[in-house]
Amino acid sequence: MRITGWLPRLFAIIAAGALLITAVVVAVAPRVWHIANAHDELPVVLPEFEALAQRTYVYDVNGKEIAVYELENSQPIEYADVPTQVVQAFLIVEDKEFFNHDGVNVRSLVRATLSNFASDSPQQGASTITMQVVKNDFLAGLERDGRYKLLQTHYARMLEKELTKEQILERYLNTVFFGNNAYGIQAAAEAYFGKTAGDLTFIESAFLAGLVRSPSGFDPINEPERSRARWLQVTDRLVTEEILTEGEREVVLDTFAIPSRIKTIPSRANNRTYFTEALRDYLLNKSTVLGVTLQDRYNQLFRGGLRIYTTLDSNLQLLAEDAHDVLPATGGRFENAIVSLDSTSGAIRAMVGGSGFVANEREVNMALAPRQTGSSIKFLILAAAVQAGAQAGDVIDGVRGCRFDNPGGDEPFFQINGGVAGSVTNLAQQTWSSVNCAFARLSQIVGLNRMVDTVYRAATSAYLYSGQPESERLPIKPFVSFATGANELSPLDMASGIQTVANEGVHKQPYYVDYITDADGTRTYTHVDLGTKVFDQDKALLTIDILKGVLRSGTARRHSLGSDRAAFGKTGTQQDNTNAWFVGGTKQLSTAVWVGDPDAYTPMVDIDEFLARGVKKVQGGLFPAEIWKAFMDPAHAFLPLLDWDAPPAPKRPDVRLFLPGNECLMEVVDFEVVEPEVDPDAPTTTLPLDGDPPTETAPPETVPVVEAVEVGTTIPPDILDPNSPLPTIEATASIGPCLGSVAELAQ
């Protein structure tokens, strides 16, 4: 037994002696190395410290923190702000003689060596805090050979000459790794105790100091047993250094709770949302606000310590999320999205992309996902027509069963048999009733290419713009079915278009960020958008005035805003009820709502959850308009009642809007005498009865001969001028299908 116990000690003593000699060599080697190579070595220059990585904080319009962007959780803190008890704990556990040595502590190295050999597991480290700073900042990635240790020692002594002890200790406390992505004492305090470094107790600080030796091995979250064993070693050290008595140590072991999960500071918001994810993507991939190259933007966002002040209003966001829940839950089969912009500036005030962002499960932001628009696009067709000279009282044919040439399409013609029956009536009434044939005709009267140009100009943003690569997004096309929603637009696009009209014709691109400051508080970016005039003010006011009727007496009449607040909008229902929309605005907010299946174009017909609410077919005037009102009413609760000025009076008599080539003027070119038809089976002579007058043969009838006459032409495809006049004719003129046209064939 004695031999068994004696041999290990002998080996330990021999090994310790060997290490002592090594330590001496290490201590003098830098000077020897320098002397031996003085004839051919350049002077060794201490590298510069790299800038500390810092997390970026994101705030809403009220200064509330809504997100944090980071790669490594790094939150630099100045030495003056580190409490005395934190410094004391780290020095006792890691480097008690820090303020006395010159970067390398030979006595500490020997003591650590002997202590570690006399124990079953290492308790003390040989590197000083200065040497750890050198290792972390200057020697990362170098091979751990003999030269590595020489460089570490040499750099440590150089560093001690260039910086004060406090500066070195500050760097150490800000860069040392604690595991679980926590770099520095401030991050560690948050991750393990849910508080700032300034609130740490001595015991909590000592626990954190104990993690430095092996953050992964002593990880309290994933290696709780090893972490507790390390904590026992640390408390032993505190007793040895007479910081704690044995009795106090027992109390600490009984009462101190070793962290079991990662925490955050209670006031800190770090939940990913549709808005914060969209903001991240925008800053990295859709703008150069943070730099010209992706790498620049990436470093700035995740390591630059920025303060990003966004346009989001958290109060309106909560109201939008409440309004989202108006749609009955269907287990994810059907969803709705909401985007609300400031009508004057285009600032994104609320964004709901679905039932809540869930990483790897529910990440698609439907607020940015293009979908077919149904009739909701008619508000821009109307605006384009008014800009080109149309008036509310102008007459247009909206009779259902209309048929149009369809060049380049799968079918030779495009025919509308669904929707409102329609009639030949004024433009305002066609809008309120959302008559498909009227607007299919109107879009072609305006010119389909001009309509495409109008949409791009009225709704342009980082997500939608003319000349956009098809690899990024399919372009808007001049489809004959333009008016019934053939193109796909997102809720953000639609809200952007409504904003242009609500802002009396001036478009402001939707945006996320008001301004940004760097880690030093210097403002590096301020949003500026002078706006782009898309529609003349008087034309926008007339468009708004017509669209007010949609909420007053049209397809959304059940969901006009409370307090008789002035508002306008347009419903939309895609064919087979696969998508349903309401887009509308006030002087303060422009809001778009979409409802549908996020994964497919699924008919929203006879859905049990919707039937329970009395809705057999989901249309724009039902759930979408209801959701819009559920958000807009409370969103305006404390805002003044504002209205637009009345549009100017009409400058001309009302006229008939017509589509050349599809509709023609019916002119009388001759008269024809038509003899009455004679029944060959009738008696040749008819005798009158007593008292009856004698019968007379009906005289011949003179009838006009009517011929379809082409009047004018459609807008040429290359004419995009928004003011180019529309083809019109007197309101009393007789209009019919042109000879040989598909319209005539449909009769």
GUBALO-872618 format. One record per residue (C-alpha): x, y, z. Coordinates in steps of 0.2 Angstrom, whole numbers, plus 5000, padded with zeros to 4 digits. Layout:
// residues N
XYZ ...
//
This chain:
// residues 747
500050005000 501450125005 502350084988 500750114978 500550284986 502350334985 502650304967 501350424960 502050564971 503850524965 503250544947 502350704951 503950774959 504950734945 503750804932 503550954943 505450984943 505450964924 504051094922 504951214934 506451204922 505351234907 504551384916 506251454919 506651434900 505051504895 505351654906 507051694898 506851624881 506051784873 507651884878 508751734872 507751724856 507951904853 509851904856 510151754845 509151824830 509552004832 510652004816 509251954804 507551984812 506452134810 505852224826 504252134833 502752254832 501252224843 499752204832 498252314834 496752254843 495252214832 493752314835 492652224847 491052144840 489552214846 487652164845 486552284835 484952344844 483352384835 481952504841 480252554836 479552734834 479352754852 481052694857 480552524863 481852384859 481052254847 482552154841 484352114843 485552054829 487151964833 488251824828 489151814844 488351884860 489652024863 489152174873 490752284877 490752374894 492052504900 493152454915 492452594925 490752524924 491252344930 490852324948 492252304961 491552134966 491652064948 493452124946 493952044963 493151874959 494051864942 495751904949 495551774963 495051634952 496051674937 497551794941 497751844959 499451934956 498852024940 499252194947 500952144952 501752044938 502352114921 501251994910 502151834914 502051764932 503351624934 502851594952 501051574948 501551454934 502551344946 501251344959 499851304947 500951154940 501251084957 499451114963 498751024947 499950874949 499450854967 497550854963 496450734953 496050874941 496751044936 496151184948 497351324943 497851394926 499651444922 499251584910 499051764916 497551874911 498751974900 499351804892 497551764889 497151924880 498651894869 498051724865 496351784861 496851934851 498451894843 498751714842 497151634836 497451504823 499251474827 499951304830 500251274848 502151234847 503651294856 503651464847 501851494851 502251494870 503751604866 502651734856 501351734870 502551774883 503451904873 501851984867 501151984885 502652084891 502552204876 500652234880 501052274898 502152414892 500952484880 499352474890 498852504908 498252364919 496452424918 496552434899 497152254898 495852194911 494452284901 494952204885 494952034894 493252054902 492552104885 493251964875 493451814886 492251674880 490951594893 490151474882 488351474874 488851614862 489251734876 490851834874 491251954888 490651984905 489152084900 488551944888 488851814901 487851904915 486351914903 486551734896 486751644913 485851764926 484751874915 485452034922 486852164917 488652144923 488252294935 487052194944 488152034947 488551984964 490251924970 489651734970 488951754953 490551834946 491551694954 490451564945 490751644928 492551664931 492651474934 491951444916 493351534908 494551384909 493451274898 491751354893 491151194884 491751074897 491051164912 489451224902 488051224916 486751204903 487451054893 488650984906 487851014923 488850884933 490550944927 489951124929 489551084947 491250994950 492051154944 491051264955 491651154970 493451194965 493051374963 492251384981 493751284987 494851424980 493851554989 494051465005 495951455002 496051634999 495051665014 493651755005 492451625012 492451525028 492051345027 490351385035 489951515022 490551405008 489251275013 487851405013 488351454996 488351274989 486651254997 485851414991 486751464975 485751394960 486851344945 486051414929 485051284920 484451384905 484951524894 484151684900 483851864893 483652024902 481752044905 481552204896 482552144881 481552084866 482451954856 480951864848 481051854829 479551924820 478951944802 479452134803 481152104811 481551964799 481052074784 482052214791 483652104792 483352044774 483052214768 484652284776 485752134770 485052104752 483952244746 484852404751 486552484753 486152574769 487452474778 488752464765 489152434746 489652244748 488652104756 490152074768 490152254774 488252254777 488452084786 489852144798 488952304801 487252224805 487952084816 489552154823 489452334822 488452384838 487252484828 485652564835 484252554821 482752664824 481352584814 479652644808 478652504817 477352564829 477252424842 475552484847 474852474830 475752314828 474752244842 473152304835 473552224818 473952054827 472252064836 471352104819 472251954811 471351844823 469651904816 469851764803 469251604811 470651484814 470751344801 472251244808 473451344796 472451304780 471951484777 472851634783 472851824782 474151964781 474052144785 475252294780 474952464786 475952614780 475952794785 474952884771 476053034771 477752954772 477652774767 478352714784 477852534788 476852554804 476252374806 476652204797 475752044800 476351904789 475351764796 474951684813 476651724820 478451694815 479151524820 480851474815 480951324803 479051304804 478151464799 479351584791 478551634775 478051814777 476351824767 476452014769 477852014756 477151864746 476451904728 474651844726 473351874712 472352024717 470651994710 469652164708 470652254721 471852314707 470352414700 470852564711 472352584701 471452564684 470252694690 471652814695 472552794678 470852824669 470552974679 472353044676 472053024658 470453124659 468953004664 467653084675 466452994688 464953024677 465752954661 464752804654 465552634651 464752464646 464852334660 463652214654 464152034659 464651914645 465852034638 467151964626 468852034621 470251984609 471651894618 473251904607 474651794613 473451704626 473051524627 471251564620 470851674605 469751774617 469451824635 467651814641 466951864658 465351774663 465451794682 465251934694 463952074694 462752074679 463252254675 462452374664 462952534654 463152664667 464352784674 466052754680 465752784699 464352664699 465352534690 466752554703 465552544718 464852384712 466552314706 465852274688 467152164680 466652194662 466752384664 468452374671 469152244659 468552364646 469252514655 470952444657 471052414639 470452594635 471852664646 473052544638 473652384646 475552434644 475052604652 474252514666 475852404669 476852564670 475552644682 475652504694 477552504694 477552694697 476252694710 476852544720 478752544717 479852484731 481352374735 480152234731 479352294715 480152404702 480152414683 481652314675 481652194690 482552034685 481351884683 482451784694 481951894708 480151914703 478951884689 478552054680 476852124678 476152094661 474852184650 473652034652 471852064645 471351984662 472252124670 470752194679 470252034686 471852004695 472951904683 474551984690 475251944707 475552084720 475952074738 475052154753 476552274754 476352314735 474552354737 474752454753 476052554743 474852584729 473452644741 474752764749 475052844733 473252884730 472952934749 474453054748 473553144734 474553064720 476353074728 477152904730 478352874745 479152704745 478752594759 480252594771 480852514788 482152634795 482052814800 483852824806 485352734812 486752774824 488452684826 489152614842 489852784847 488152864844 488552954828 487152954816 487652864800 486052854790 484452964789 482952914778 482453044765 481153024752 480553184743 479253084734 478753054716 477153124709 476152984700 474453074699 473953254698 473253314715 471553354707 471453184699 471953094715 470653184724 469353134711 469952954712 469752954731 468053034730 467452894719 468252754730 467352824745 465752754738 466452574740 466352594759 464752704758 463652604747 464752484737 465452314740 466252354757 464752454764 464552344779 466352394785 466452584784 467452664798 466752724814 466452904819 466052934800 467952944797 468352984779 469052834770 469152744753 469552574747 469252434735 468752254738 469452104728 469051924725 470051814714 469151684702 468451534712 468751634728 470551584730 471151754736 470151894744 470752074747 470252234754 471452384752 471052554758 471652714767 471352874777 472353034778 473352944791 473552764787 473552654771 473152474774 473052314764 472252144769 472451984761 471551814765 471951644757 472851484757 474751524759 475251364750 474051364736 472651434726 471251344736 469451394734 468751474750 467051394748 466051294760 467451294773 466751234790 467551364801 466951504789 465151424787 465051434806 465251624804 463951624791 465151644776 464851524762 466051604750 467551714756 467451884746 468452044748 466952134756 466752004770 468251944780 469552054772 468552214774 468052154792 469952134797 470352304789 469052384799 469552294815 471252364813 470852534806 469552584819 470652564835 472152624825 471352794823 470552804840 471652944846 471953024829 470953184823 469553164810 470353214794 469653224776 470253264759 469753414750 468353394738 468853364720 468653504707 466953514697 466953424680 467653534667 466653454653 465053354650 465053174653 465553064639 465452884634 467152784636 467252654623 468552524617 468952544598 469052384589 467852304601 466452434601 465952544587 464752694583 463152634576 462752754561 461152764550 461852754532 460152724523 458252684525 457352534519 455552504516 454952344523 453352264517 452252184531 452352004531 450851904524 450251744531 450051634515 448751524524 447651674529 445951694519 446251814504 444651914509 444051954526 442252014528 441952134542 440652084556 439152194559 439652354567 441552324564 442552434553 443252354538 445052284540 446452364531 448152294525 449652354536 450652484526 452452464522 453752514536 455252624533 456752574545 458452644546 459952544540 461352544554 463152514551 464552494563 465852624561 467552624568 467952784578 469652814584 470952684589 471552604605 473052684615 474652624605 475652504616 477152624616 476152764623 476452774642 476052954644 474852954659 473953114652 473753044634 471853054632 470652914632 469452864617 467752944620 466152984611 464553084615 463653004630 462052994619 462952904605 462352734600 463752604603 463752424598 464952284593 466152304579 465852194563 466852034564 467452074581 467351944595 466152064604 464952044589 465251854588 464651844606 463051924603 
//
